[in-house]
Amino acid sequence: MFWGVILVTAGVFILLSVVFSITSPVWLIFGAIALAGGIISMIKSFPNGVGLAILGGLIVAQSLDYIKMGFWEFVVAIIAAGLIEIGLKFIISGKRKREWN
């Protein structure tokens, strides 16, 4: 499910960046929605939503011109956010298994 969401998100961003010339306020709205969704997911169950919150923060920072990121840097950021979230899930699941033993 997680990778499906990442792939769909990447596909949407690719289509939006190639087909349409999206201005900064639109990216700011998308980033704010992603950041809020990630934070809400983290509140519900911690490791879930970390990657989305990271990507939302990067999109907001990019749209406010705090950082400059090209397409491939964004793809690498998606992969990095996914790895961070998966790593946290493994760490937390390992701790939970040890607590039950």
Secondary structure, 3 states (H helix, E strand, C coil): CHHHHHHHHHHHHHHHHHHCCCCHHHHHHHHHHHHHHHHHHHHHCCCCCHHHHHHHHHHHHHHCCCCCCCHHHHHHHHHHHHHHHHHHHHHHHHHHHHHHC
